[in-house]
Amino acid sequence: MSAMSEKEFELKRQGKITRLTNRTFKFDPRVKSGWFSAVYFLKTAEIIKQKRPKQRVTMQFFQKKEAILCGIDEAIALLHSFATNPGELKICALHDGDKISPFETVLTIEGYYEDFGYLEGIIDGVLARRTSVATHVYNVVQAAGDKQVIFMGDRDDHFSQQAGDGYAAYIGGAAAQATHAMNEWWGKAGVGTMPHALIQLFDGDLIKACEAYVATFPQDNLVALVDYHNDVIADSLKVARHFGDKLYGVRVDTAANMVDQYFLNNRHEFGREDLRGTNVRLIRLLREHLDQAGFPNVKIIVSGGFDADKIRQFQQQNAPVDSYGVGSSLLKVNIGFTGDCVLLNGKAQAKEGRQYNDNPRLSQVEFPLI
C-alpha cells in the first residue's frame, strides 16, 4: 500500500505527518465563497480590503471549561484550504486529544485579516462540536473504568456529521463505533449486531433471528438483543441454551418506561430500587441466572439512556456489565469557542476584557503539512 493510499490518521500515528489535512476532511468547496460564514465577517473582509488592507492581526481561540480538545487539525486544514496565501499565516496550535483548561488559548492565527478572518465563525463551530463530543465521550469512558464504551450516536443527529463525530468519539476514548462513516477519518469499519427490527421480521422469534444472523455473518460474534419481549432473563437463558459457546453476549436495551417481566413475576423485588428500564438490579439478576445455568462467559452489553452519571451509578454498584452502548448524551454541543483579534500589527488591540494570552504549549504549524 502506497503512502498516498494509506489513511492519513495511520500516517499521523506513524509520525510520517503531523496533522490531518483536507484529504481526510473533504470540505465543501463553497467554504471559499463565504457560503458558510456569517455575513458580517464577509462584509468586514470587504471593508478591510478597501479601507484598511494589509493589517496584520493575531486571532486567538479559547473556551471556558475543563475539556478534551478536538477539531484542531480540522481547523488548521480549513485555513490551509481556504485562506488566501495560507503559507504566509503563522499558525500555532495544540493537538487533538489535549486536555485543556478554561480560557486556555488553543489556537492562534497571525496574518492579514482579509486573508482568513471570514473563517472565524466556522473555526469556532468546528472546535465547539468536536470538543464537546470528545469531552462527553472522555467523561463516559472515565466513568466506565475498564468497561468498553461503544459510540452509538447514529440516530441522534444528522448523518452528515457521523465522520467528524466518530473521530471526536475516538479521540475521547470510545472503543468502537456503530457505523462505517464514524470510522472514516481514523478506523476501518463500524461494529454492531442486530436491532429489534430483525427479531420483528422473524415474527418475534429470537432464536430464528439469531440463527439467521449466524448463517449470514458466521465470522461475527453473536450478540443477541434480549429485551424484545421485555423478558430479558428468560430470553437470555433461551438463546444461551440454544447456541452454547457460539453465543458471545447479550444486549439489554429495555425502554425507560418498561418494567421487565421478571419483576412482574416476582413482586417481592418491588421497593428495592427503580426497576424501570435497564437497571442495576436487572443486570445483576441476569448475570446470576446466566452463571447458575452454566454460561459465565456470556458477556452483557447494556444500552438505552446511558450517560456519564448513569454509568457511574452502575460502576459504583459493581453492576456486572461488560460494555456500555451510548448515544444521544454524547452529542450535546455544550462547549463554545470564541475567536478574538487581540493584536494589531504586533501591538495590543482588543475589545475590553480580552487580551493576548500566550500559551507555551502551542506549537507552530508547518505549511504545507505534507
Disulfide bonds with the S-S distance in Angstrom:
none
